């Protein structure tokens, strides 16, 4: 009896459809990051655990799909882009989910308290980093239209503008990250050195969500340029 691999069959319709579906799972994972930090701010350990479980579940799904795509992405296919370029975008997308998992794992493994002077800046940074990921997802969703227009014309210009907007949002996250680090610096004398180190790591990881999202957009902009 003839069998059909569901991942391989997707490529018959579009070389980008599996990539888009992977990004949808990644965004579902990232969507749990704000509730995770809201629970942390409120010292709601059950809420932190619930968000962590949701993040781990979606990250696992993203990992599974990534591995399937790597295994079944055709090595010889007349596609409008190089196979290596698709794999690089896939890796960047998956790094977003990996980072969300790292953040959630840390917040469950180590009990952390958000200093009062960091709450507002933390909320702003987290939300803007999520906004960056969502903007990257919107760009990935445009890939089919780009193929139909031969990676040119008005659609290519529109996607380039979306990437430019993504870069601007990521720039905002850099500024918000520095503001949060400054607030942490103001609290250093009242915190244990270990706590300060973990907070600096956490701020870095939150910013990494936006950094990887920006790399997705930049990679896709290169595809258009080619």
Rosetta blueprint (number, residue, H / E / L):
1 X L
2 X L
3 X L
4 X L
5 X L
6 X H
7 X H
8 X H
9 X H
10 X H
11 X H
12 X H
13 X H
14 X L
15 X L
16 X L
17 X H
18 X H
19 X H
20 X H
21 X H
22 X H
23 X H
24 X H
25 X H
26 X H
27 X H
28 X H
29 X H
30 X H
31 X H
32 X H
33 X H
34 X H
35 X H
36 X H
37 X H
38 X H
39 X H
40 X H
41 X H
42 X L
43 X L
44 X L
45 X H
46 X H
47 X H
48 X H
49 X H
50 X H
51 X H
52 X H
53 X H
54 X H
55 X H
56 X H
57 X H
58 X H
59 X H
60 X H
61 X H
62 X H
63 X H
64 X H
65 X H
66 X H
67 X H
68 X H
69 X H
70 X H
71 X H
72 X H
73 X L
74 X L
75 X L
76 X L
77 X L
78 X L
79 X L
80 X L
81 X L
82 X L
83 X H
84 X H
85 X H
86 X H
87 X H
88 X H
89 X H
90 X H
91 X H
92 X H
93 X H
94 X H
95 X H
96 X H
97 X H
98 X H
99 X H
100 X H
101 X H
102 X H
103 X H
104 X H
105 X H
106 X H
107 X H
108 X H
109 X H
110 X L
111 X L
112 X L
113 X L
114 X L
115 X L
116 X H
117 X H
118 X H
119 X H
120 X H
121 X H
122 X H
123 X H
124 X H
125 X H
126 X H
127 X H
128 X H
129 X H
130 X H
131 X H
132 X H
133 X H
134 X H
135 X H
136 X H
137 X H
138 X H
139 X H
140 X H
141 X L
142 X L
143 X H
144 X H
145 X H
146 X H
147 X H
148 X H
149 X L
150 X L
151 X L
152 X L
153 X H
154 X H
155 X H
156 X H
157 X H
158 X H
159 X H
160 X H
161 X H
162 X H
163 X H
164 X H
165 X H
166 X H
167 X H
168 X H
169 X H
170 X H
171 X H
172 X H
173 X H
174 X H
175 X H
176 X H
177 X H
178 X H
179 X H
180 X H
181 X H
182 X H
183 X H
184 X H
185 X H
186 X H
187 X H
188 X H
189 X H
190 X H
191 X L
192 X L
193 X H
194 X H
195 X H
196 X H
197 X H
198 X H
199 X H
200 X H
201 X H
202 X H
203 X H
204 X H
205 X H
206 X H
207 X H
208 X H
209 X H
210 X H
211 X H
212 X H
213 X H
214 X H
215 X H
216 X H
217 X H
218 X H
219 X H
220 X H
221 X H
222 X H
223 X H
224 X H
225 X H
226 X L
